[in-house]
Amino acid sequence: MTGDDGYRNAGPIVGNDRIVRILDALAAQPSPNGWGVRELAGAIGETRSTVNRLLQGMVERRLAQVDSTTTYRAGPRLRFLAGRLHVRHPVLSQAPGVMADLAARCDATIMIVMQGPQPTTGFLAVLHEHDGPVRYQLAPGMTLPLHAGAAGKALLSTLGLDVLDGVELRRFGEDTIVDREQLAADLAEAETAGYVTSVGQHIPLAAGVAAPFQAATGEKAAVSATRPRYSTSDEELAEIGPLVRDAAAALGKLGDVEKPERPRSIDLAGSGEVDTTALGRFERLLALLADNPGGVSSGSELISRIGASPSTVARLRATAETSAIARTTDEGDLAAGPLLLRWAAALGPRPPLPDLLTEDLTRLAADTGETTALTVFDRSARTAVLTTVVPGQNPVHYGLAAGSAIPLHAGAAGKAVLAHCTPELIEEQSLEPLTANTTTERDELERDLALVRDRGWAEGNGERIPDAFGIAAPFFEDARIAGSVTLTIPRYRKDELDIARLGTTLTEAAARITRLLTL
């Protein structure tokens, strides 16, 4: 994934370029390998001191994460932004359904390829692997040639052969077409049929059919169906061709990007002030592009949302366009570019919250010594579930079972969530008594919820589990309640606790999670 299509070896490094090259390495390097500082500095051609300084800033902003061996990987914030791009982009979010249907009809592996950061290549944006005995060495984010293989040639048919001027056409096997006149004739035939075929031209043991399309967000792309070469006849390829062409037409009609409801500011430092560092500005640009892949106004709106002077924003935009993090649309807006889309492809959709927040929960359990739990609120189902438990290091701690449903009216975890729900949902609560300490009076519950909103955390004393005491703080995603983090302790130890201190520690941890999940 790090070959000719990456950004790390493209010319001298200046300003924001260092940030791009480091993030490119983090996004493209598959886990669990990661990067050491020395290795990364050598890969991007920069001093170890500079790379180390930037990595520390990225860890602080959670774009990167570091383990005990000082190995760096993509951080939860970078994965969250990649996940948001998957949700907002019509192809990344909606294509899997079209691809699954095509795979079933063709008995084939389906790929979507887009033009890469280096315009002479493509990259694998979405993959649907066929469940069969033959598998190909394919991974989202990987670089693909334009002159070899069905997907590349279909994309080349829309870009024009002149995009490869000055590029030596690599031979992948004896069937690879490296003669430009022959390639031009092949593409001309494809224009008539609406699809191209390839037998052994890129992967020697593969046969494929592909058709081009243009996404609603403007990217040129192609969809391909790939099958084993020696069990696929020319007649079968001819039958698959129209199916792939129809799928391409369907992909081009996928709905436009859902625009966010309102502009969102980002406070990485948690101080109420905008992060004015180069990393802070770059992170805000990534967030804007991830949330608006089809384009954000590049004039005064961009300046306002980046929170910097026009000249600073102009330099940031220049880096973004040069590196292909962003591109300018026909309307003059700034849209997600092929490098950012390639990062999203390589990192994949957003992991489940428990996976994204592992570091937060482990850190909180270590800091407090108490059993720490994550409760996730499902807004559509209007229910909460305890998804993750990290045991505390205290000699006597409380054991909890992950996967349990959490009542919203009883216990710290539920009340921390309910306090920030709509009045209608609060009114719907049945106030069923779960223990002798469960609040069953609506006025008393309302007072409890008001206290949660006022001090920032909830307290539960035997309300759900008779012998348990809990403290929980809510966290939010884009200003909407998303769940809570809880410290659960045996009740008999309650009097030993500095509850105010634990409450402060907990609310700080919840605020850190909220910053991670906010655009």
C-alpha positions in Angstrom: 0.0 0.0 0.0 3.0 2.3 0.3 4.2 2.2 -3.3 4.1 4.8 -6.0 0.6 6.0 -5.0 1.7 7.3 -1.5 2.6 10.9 -0.6 5.6 10.1 1.5 8.2 10.3 -1.3 6.9 13.3 -3.2 9.5 16.1 -3.2 10.9 18.3 -0.5 9.1 18.6 2.8 7.7 22.0 3.9 5.2 23.1 6.5 2.0 21.1 6.6 3.5 18.5 4.3 5.2 16.8 7.3 1.8 16.3 8.9 0.4 14.8 5.7 3.3 12.4 5.3 3.2 11.1 8.8 -0.6 10.6 8.7 -0.2 8.8 5.4 2.2 6.4 7.0 -0.1 5.8 9.9 -3.2 5.3 7.8 -1.5 3.1 5.2 0.7 0.9 7.4 -1.4 -2.1 8.4 -1.7 -3.1 12.0 -0.1 -4.6 14.0 3.2 -3.6 12.5 3.1 0.2 13.3 6.0 2.6 13.1 9.0 3.4 15.3 10.3 7.0 15.2 13.6 6.1 13.5 11.8 4.0 10.8 9.2 6.6 10.1 11.7 9.4 9.9 13.7 7.4 7.4 10.5 6.7 5.4 9.5 10.3 5.0 13.0 11.8 4.8 12.8 13.9 8.0 14.8 14.2 11.2 13.9 12.0 14.1 13.5 15.0 16.4 10.9 16.6 14.0 9.0 13.4 13.6 9.0 12.7 17.3 7.7 16.2 18.0 4.8 15.9 15.5 4.0 12.4 16.7 3.7 13.7 20.3 1.2 16.3 19.1 -0.7 13.7 17.1 -0.9 11.5 20.2 -2.2 14.4 22.2 -4.9 15.0 19.7 -5.5 11.2 19.3 -4.7 11.2 15.6 -2.0 8.7 16.6 -1.6 6.3 19.4 1.6 4.8 21.0 2.1 1.6 22.9 4.6 0.6 25.5 7.2 -0.3 22.9 7.1 3.2 21.4 5.4 1.9 18.3 2.9 4.3 16.7 -0.3 3.5 14.8 -3.4 5.3 13.6 -5.2 6.8 16.6 -8.9 6.6 17.5 -9.5 10.2 16.2 -8.1 9.3 12.8 -10.2 6.2 12.7 -13.3 8.1 13.8 -12.8 10.6 11.0 -12.3 7.8 8.5 -15.5 6.2 9.8 -17.4 9.5 9.4 -16.2 9.7 5.8 -17.5 6.2 5.3 -20.9 7.3 6.6 -21.1 10.6 4.6 -19.7 9.4 1.2 -22.4 7.9 -1.0 -20.1 5.2 -2.5 -18.4 4.2 0.7 -21.7 4.0 2.6 -24.2 2.7 0.1 -22.2 0.7 -2.5 -21.8 -2.5 -0.4 -25.5 -3.4 -1.0 -25.1 -3.0 -4.8 -21.8 -5.0 -4.7 -23.3 -7.9 -2.7 -26.1 -8.2 -5.2 -23.7 -8.2 -8.1 -21.4 -10.7 -6.4 -24.3 -13.1 -5.9 -25.4 -12.7 -9.6 -21.9 -13.1 -11.0 -20.4 -15.5 -8.5 -17.4 -13.1 -8.3 -15.4 -10.9 -6.1 -16.5 -7.2 -6.5 -14.2 -4.2 -6.3 -14.7 -0.4 -6.6 -11.6 1.5 -7.7 -11.1 5.2 -7.7 -8.3 7.4 -9.2 -5.4 7.6 -6.7 -3.5 10.5 -5.1 -1.0 10.0 -7.9 -3.3 10.4 -11.0 -1.5 7.7 -12.9 -2.8 5.0 -10.6 -6.0 3.8 -8.9 -6.8 2.5 -5.4 -9.1 -0.1 -4.1 -11.9 1.9 -2.4 -14.4 -0.9 -1.5 -14.1 -4.7 -1.6 -16.7 -7.4 -1.5 -14.8 -10.8 -1.4 -16.5 -13.8 -2.9 -16.9 -16.7 -0.5 -15.1 -19.3 -2.5 -12.0 -21.4 -2.6 -10.0 -18.8 -4.6 -9.0 -15.6 -2.8 -6.9 -12.7 -4.2 -4.3 -10.6 -2.4 -6.6 -7.5 -2.2 -7.0 -5.0 0.5 -8.9 -1.7 0.6 -6.5 1.2 0.1 -4.0 -0.7 -2.0 -2.7 0.8 -5.3 -3.8 -0.6 -8.6 -2.5 0.1 -12.1 -4.7 1.9 -14.7 -3.4 0.0 -17.7 -3.7 -3.6 -16.4 -6.7 -5.3 -15.0 -10.4 -4.7 -15.7 -11.0 -2.1 -13.0 -8.0 0.0 -13.9 -8.8 -0.1 -17.6 -12.4 0.9 -17.0 -11.2 3.9 -15.0 -8.6 4.7 -17.6 -11.4 4.7 -20.3 -12.9 7.8 -18.5 -9.7 9.5 -17.6 -8.1 9.2 -21.1 -4.9 7.4 -22.1 -2.9 10.6 -22.0 -3.0 10.5 -18.2 -0.3 7.8 -18.6 1.9 10.0 -20.8 5.5 9.6 -19.7 4.7 6.6 -17.5 6.4 3.3 -18.2 3.7 0.6 -18.5 4.7 -2.2 -16.1 4.3 -5.8 -17.3 2.6 -7.9 -14.6 2.5 -11.1 -16.7 2.6 -12.3 -20.3 -0.9 -11.0 -21.0 -0.4 -7.5 -19.7 -0.9 -4.9 -22.5 2.1 -2.5 -22.6 1.7 -1.3 -26.2 -0.2 2.0 -26.1 -1.8 1.6 -29.5 -3.1 -1.8 -28.5 -4.3 -0.4 -25.2 -6.1 2.5 -27.0 -7.8 0.0 -29.3 -8.9 -2.0 -26.2 -10.3 1.1 -24.6 -12.2 2.1 -27.8 -13.9 -1.3 -27.8 -14.8 -0.8 -24.2 -16.4 2.6 -24.9 -18.8 0.9 -27.4 -19.8 -1.9 -25.0 -19.8 0.1 -21.8 -17.5 -2.3 -20.1 -14.0 -3.8 -20.4 -12.6 -7.3 -19.9 -9.3 -8.5 -18.7 -7.9 -12.0 -18.6 -4.6 -12.3 -16.7 -3.5 -8.8 -17.5 -2.9 -7.8 -13.9 -3.4 -10.9 -11.7 -2.3 -13.8 -13.9 -4.9 -16.2 -12.5 -7.8 -13.8 -12.6 -10.4 -12.8 -15.3 -12.5 -9.7 -14.8 -15.1 -7.4 -16.2 -15.4 -3.7 -15.2 -17.5 -0.6 -16.0 -16.9 3.0 -15.2 -19.1 5.4 -13.3 -19.0 8.8 -11.6 -20.0 9.2 -8.0 -22.5 11.8 -6.9 -19.6 13.5 -5.1 -17.7 13.8 -8.4 -15.0 11.1 -8.2 -14.4 9.0 -11.3 -14.6 5.3 -10.4 -15.1 1.8 -11.7 -16.7 -1.4 -10.5 -15.3 -4.8 -11.4 -16.3 -8.5 -11.1 -13.3 -10.9 -10.8 -13.4 -14.6 -11.1 -10.8 -17.4 -11.4 -9.3 -17.3 -14.9 -9.3 -21.0 -15.7 -12.9 -21.6 -14.7 -14.3 -18.6 -16.5 -15.0 -18.7 -20.3 -15.2 -15.8 -22.7 -18.9 -16.5 -23.0 -19.3 -16.1 -19.3 -17.4 -12.8 -19.3 -19.7 -11.6 -22.0 -22.7 -12.5 -19.9 -21.3 -10.8 -16.8 -20.5 -7.6 -18.8 -24.1 -6.2 -18.9 -24.6 -7.0 -15.2 -21.5 -5.0 -14.3 -22.5 -2.2 -16.6 -26.0 -2.0 -14.9 -24.3 -2.0 -11.4 -22.1 0.9 -12.5 -25.2 2.8 -13.5 -26.8 2.1 -10.1 -23.7 3.2 -8.3 -23.6 6.5 -10.2 -27.2 7.2 -9.0 -26.5 6.6 -5.3 -27.8 9.4 -3.2 -25.9 12.6 -2.6 -24.1 13.3 0.6 -26.2 14.1 3.6 -25.2 17.5 4.8 -24.5 18.0 8.5 -27.3 19.8 10.4 -25.1 22.7 11.5 -21.5 23.9 11.6 -19.5 22.3 14.4 -16.5 23.7 16.2 -13.7 21.5 17.5 -12.1 22.1 20.8 -9.3 19.5 21.0 -7.8 21.0 24.1 -11.0 21.0 26.0 -10.5 24.6 27.2 -13.2 26.3 25.3 -10.6 27.8 23.0 -9.8 26.8 19.4 -6.6 24.9 18.9 -4.4 27.4 17.0 -1.5 25.0 16.2 -0.8 23.8 12.7 -1.9 20.3 13.8 -5.1 21.7 15.2 -5.9 23.5 12.0 -5.1 20.5 9.9 -7.3 18.3 12.1 -10.2 20.7 11.6 -9.8 20.6 7.9 -9.8 16.7 8.0 -13.0 16.9 10.1 -14.7 19.3 7.6 -13.8 17.1 4.6 -14.9 13.9 6.3 -18.2 15.5 7.2 -18.7 17.2 3.8 -17.0 14.9 1.2 -18.9 16.5 -1.6 -17.6 19.9 -0.8 -17.5 22.8 1.7 -17.5 26.4 0.6 -13.9 27.5 0.1 -14.3 31.2 0.9 -15.3 32.9 4.1 -17.0 29.8 5.4 -13.8 27.8 5.2 -11.8 30.6 6.9 -14.3 30.8 9.7 -14.4 27.1 10.3 -10.7 26.6 10.3 -10.4 29.6 12.6 -7.3 31.1 11.1 -6.3 34.1 9.0 -7.0 34.0 5.2 -3.3 33.6 4.4 -2.9 30.7 6.8 -6.0 29.0 5.4 -4.7 29.5 1.9 -1.4 27.8 2.8 -3.3 24.9 4.4 -5.6 24.6 1.4 -2.5 24.6 -1.0 -1.0 21.7 1.0 -4.3 19.8 1.0 -4.8 20.1 -2.7 -1.1 19.4 -3.6 -1.2 16.3 -1.4 -4.6 15.2 -2.7 -6.1 15.4 0.7 -8.6 17.7 -0.9 -9.7 18.7 -4.4 -11.6 21.6 -5.8 -15.0 20.9 -7.3 -16.5 22.4 -10.5 -18.4 24.8 -8.2 -15.2 25.9 -6.5 -15.9 24.1 -3.2 -13.2 22.1 -1.3 -14.1 18.4 -1.3 -12.5 15.2 0.0 -9.6 14.2 -2.2 -8.3 10.8 -3.3 -5.6 10.6 -0.6 -8.2 11.2 2.2 -10.5 8.7 0.5 -7.6 6.2 0.3 -6.9 6.6 4.1 -10.6 6.0 4.8 -10.5 2.9 2.6 -7.4 1.5 4.3 -8.7 2.3 7.9 -12.2 1.0 7.1 -15.5 1.9 8.6 -15.7 3.2 12.2 -15.0 0.5 14.7 -17.7 -0.2 17.4 -17.5 2.3 20.3 -16.0 -0.3 22.7 -13.1 -0.9 20.3 -12.6 2.8 19.7 -12.6 3.7 23.4 -10.4 0.8 24.7 -7.6 3.2 25.6 -10.0 5.5 27.5 -11.5 2.7 29.6 -8.1 1.1 30.4 -6.7 4.4 31.4 -9.6 5.3 33.7 -9.5 1.9 35.4 -5.7 2.3 36.0 -6.1 5.9 37.3 -8.9 5.1 39.8 -8.3 1.4 40.6 -12.0 0.8 40.2 -14.1 -1.4 37.8 -14.8 0.8 34.8 -17.7 0.2 32.4 -18.9 1.6 29.1 -22.7 2.0 28.5 -23.8 2.8 24.9 -27.1 4.5 24.2 -29.0 3.5 21.1 -31.0 6.6 20.1 -33.2 4.7 17.6 -34.1 1.9 20.1 -34.1 4.3 23.0 -32.2 1.7 25.1 -28.8 1.4 26.7 -26.5 -1.6 27.0 -23.4 -2.2 29.1 -20.9 -3.1 26.4 -17.5 -3.3 28.1 -16.1 -3.9 31.5 -12.5 -3.2 32.6 -11.8 -4.7 36.1 -10.2 -2.4 38.6 -6.9 -3.0 40.4 -8.3 -2.4 43.9 -8.0 -5.6 46.0 -11.8 -5.6 46.4 -13.6 -4.5 43.3 -17.0 -5.2 41.7 -17.6 -7.6 38.8 -20.0 -6.7 36.0 -21.3 -8.7 33.0 -20.9 -7.1 29.6 -23.9 -7.2 27.4 -26.4 -6.4 30.1 -29.4 -4.1 29.4 -29.1 -0.9 31.5 -32.4 0.7 32.8 -32.3 4.4 32.3 -34.2 5.3 35.5 -32.1 3.3 38.0 -28.4 3.3 38.6 -25.6 5.7 37.8 -25.0 4.5 34.2 -28.6 4.9 33.1 -29.3 8.2 34.9 -26.3 9.8 33.4 -27.8 9.0 30.0 -31.4 9.8 30.8 -30.5 13.2 32.2 -29.7 14.3 28.6 -32.6 12.6 26.8 -35.7 14.3 25.6 -38.5 15.1 28.1 -40.7 12.6 26.2 -38.3 9.8 26.8 -38.0 10.7 30.5 -41.7 10.7 30.8 -41.9 7.3 29.2 -39.9 5.6 32.0 -42.0 3.1 34.0 -39.9 3.6 37.2 -40.1 -0.1 37.9 -38.5 -0.9 41.3 -35.4 -3.1 40.8 -34.3 -3.0 44.4 -35.5 -1.4 47.6 -33.4 1.7 46.7 -34.8 2.3 43.2 -36.3 5.7 42.7 -40.0 5.2 41.9 -41.3 8.7 42.4 -41.2 10.9 39.3 -40.4 14.1 41.1 -37.5 12.5 42.9 -36.2 11.2 39.6 -36.5 14.7 38.0 -34.4 16.1 40.9 -31.8 13.4 40.4 -31.5 14.2 36.7 -31.3 17.9 37.3 -28.4 17.3 39.7 -26.7 15.1 37.1 -26.9 18.0 34.6 -25.7 20.5 37.1 -22.6 18.7 38.5 -21.8 16.6 35.4 -22.1 13.1 36.9 -24.7 10.7 38.3 -24.6 8.6 41.5 -26.4 5.3 42.1 -26.5 3.7 45.5 -27.9 0.2 45.3 -30.6 1.3 42.9 -30.0 -1.4 40.2 -27.7 -3.9 42.0 -28.4 -4.0 45.8 -24.7 -4.1 47.0 -23.2 -1.8 44.3 -22.4 1.9 44.4 -21.7 3.7 41.1 -20.7 7.0 39.7 -21.2 7.7 35.9 -20.6 10.6 33.6 -22.3 11.1 30.2 -20.5 11.4 26.9 -21.8 12.8 23.6 -21.4 12.5 19.9 -22.0 15.7 17.9 -23.8 17.2 20.9 -26.2 14.3 21.3 -26.1 11.8 24.2 -24.2 8.7 23.2 -23.6 6.8 26.5 -21.9 6.9 29.8 -18.7 5.7 31.6 -19.1 4.3 35.1 -17.1 3.4 38.1 -18.7 0.6 40.0 -17.7 -0.2 43.6 -19.0 -2.5 46.4 -21.3 -0.4 48.6 -19.5 -1.2 51.8 -16.5 0.7 50.5 -18.5 3.9 49.7 -17.5 5.7 52.9 -13.8 5.2 52.0 -14.1 7.0 48.8 -13.3 10.6 47.8 -16.4 10.8 45.7 -15.8 14.4 44.5 -12.4 13.5 43.3 -13.7 10.4 41.5 -16.5 12.5 40.0 -13.9 15.0 38.6 -11.7 12.2 37.2 -14.8 10.6 35.6 -16.1 13.8 34.0 -12.7 14.6 32.6 -12.6 11.1 31.0 -16.1 11.5 29.6 -15.1 15.0 28.2 -12.1 13.4 26.5 -14.4 10.8 24.8 -16.8 13.6 23.8 -14.0 15.5 22.1 -13.0 12.3 20.3 -16.5 11.8 18.9 -17.3 15.4 18.0 -17.0 17.3 14.7 
